[in-house]
Amino acid sequence: MATMEVAIVGVEKRLWSGEASFVSARTVDGDIGLLPGHQPMIAALDEAGVVRIDPSEGESFHAAVFGGFLSVTAESVTILAELAEMAEEVDVAAARDELQRAEGGGDDFDDAAAAAARARARLRAAGESPDR
């Protein structure tokens, strides 16, 4: 099976690196799926999205990623995120509370909409439905 080197790097730390056979991410232009040998590219990540990685060994996993860039070569994918959180690090109860507060509105609609998008991404990364 063909593999590529993948790294998720946040501002504060490297969250994960290793070999993978598939990566999917949400860019500002839409969802993208990446396989080894993909055409080189750079893309801006969505402000609140979920990255899925299928490592060469082990089960697929997810991370909530907030802003940043995706750099792709034929041999590697690097996700440079402004903020990222691995699925197992997501506090589901806190994300639900954040979503409820954000959906409650407030004076600044843009901030509330961004907070709601971040909470939904965190919940999706953790395997939870944001619609519950």
Secondary structure by P-SEA (a helix, b strand, c coil): cbbbbbbbbccccccccccccbbbbbccccbbbbccccccccccccccbbbbbbccccccbbbbbcccbbbbcccbbbbbccccccccccaaaaaaaaaaaaaaccccaaaaaaaaaaaaaaaaaacccccc
